[in-house]
């Protein structure tokens, strides 16, 4: 005859369980249970979401390890909302939740936490920083130890993840820049610089540039969160006319965006008094009009060799004095200038000033935000596809915000960024 213990040893010796119980009691996930289950006996969707948050807090690498953890600790499973069972929660319940859940539902939970932190005065939104983080897809093409033909060919998507796209990952080794390619996604964020908490996030295929995302995210910060930033800080990839104009005109903020060396004319390009480039031979080049470069969504002004572009000019100067290879080949030199933001707006930006440098230094807050997100394995998804990866990233953001909210709730506002250490030491 088997004798059952009078006391639950897990409850006696596992003191952190009480902390997790308090933590999840202040986190409202009831909105996930509104949609009825279909097919098999449903498991509470809020319980699955709590389990995935717990997975982040404990840095559990895989869904199968999470399932085993819950099975071995039934009291923990009960705290998270699971009913007692004689077998582990199937892994596919977690993967189906990530794949089938509408990201808008998880975004509502994330936004509610951001608004609560604004109410508590933790998030002020005076300085905003913009950045993105690569999320490598779980495909063999990203494993350089495997033998894959045409590993980074754009036209050939990985078989087991048709949503991912090729992205560029710059790395710095001994001070030298090095570019690597990867298949995957990017998580684009706007964060509050002072609290170092994310305000807006979205996950998209890796080939989509942040410049196409930032204005929509800033709209959200302005309209939905009612924040009025003094400055928006970003690196040179966001140096775009539309973005600068939006920051100045719609937000009334200072655009602290680093100059892109590819913007407009090269620093070595000489311009005439009329603004036209001067070629290597000293001739003023001829305008061939303004066109839209649809690949980069930019306006460009094209200029061509005056000898090739004007018969009248060619009568007086039939040959290029430098016999440039392009002239010899027949096309002649050509040059492009960006038709950029109203130069009066750009002229008012105090590039290089102490104020600009002081504001720009706050951009490092984005790196620390991503460092915390990556510490809970956001960059190593155990799922496949855009929908599941986006949901996994959103749950990572919810985890970071939930810890910040809980620390404020229990009057420990100085520990809002202690994502992995706050609960164990609380």
Secondary structure, 3 states (H helix, E strand, C coil): CCCCCCCCHHHHHCCHHHHHHHHHHCCCCHHHHCCCCCCCCCCCHHHHHHHHHHHHHCCCCCHHHHHHHHHHCHHHHHHHCCCCCCCCCCHHHHHHHHHHCCHHHHHHHHHHHHHHHHHCCCCCCCEEEEEEEEEECCCHHHCCCCCCCCCCCCCCCCCCCCCCEEEEEEEEECCEEEEEEEEEEEEEEEEECCCCEEEEEEEEECCCCHHHCHHHHHHHHHHCCCCCCCEEEECHHHCCHHHHHHHHHHHCCEEEECCCCCCCCCCCCEECCCCCEECCCCCECEEEEEEEECCCCEEEEEEECHHHHCHHHHHHCCCCCCCCHHHHHCCCCEEEEECCCCHHHHHCCCCCCHHHHHHHHHHHHHHHHHHHHHHCCCCCCCCCCHHHHHHHHHHHHHHHHHHHHHHHHCCCHHHCCCCCCHHHHC
